[in-house]
Amino acid sequence: MVTVLRGSGFRVIIFLDDHLPAHVHVFGDGHAKINLAGPGGECELVWVEGMKRSEVRKALQLVEDHRADLLLRWRDIHG
């Protein structure tokens, strides 16, 4: 796993042996999986464990704010 971003109390990682679609895992008090390009082109929450709704909103905003960079990191790691 590679930590690709830290911010707002979260650690955003990409697993080296992960699969499509391009996504990240966000760890804070819980864990969320967020696709980097949902059906409408925006980030999409896949699932969440142990996070409050306010944390989920913050995590989604963090990933959305850095989506272009995170997609580049995904491509660097997974081709």
C-alpha positions, 0 to 999 in steps of 0.5 A: 500500500502507498500513502498518496495523500494526508489531510483533514485527519485522513490518510489516503492510500492506494493498494499496490495489488488493487483492481479497477475501477480506479479508487482510493481507500481513506482511513480516519476513525474508520475506512471508506473506499471511494471511486475516483471516477463515478458514472457522472465523472465525480468521485463516488463513495463505494462503501464506508465502515466506522465513519460518521456522516460528517467524516464521510463528507470531509473524506469525499471532499478531500478526494474530490479536491485532489482527484486529478492528482490521485488519478495520476498516482493510480495510473503511475502505480497500476498503469 
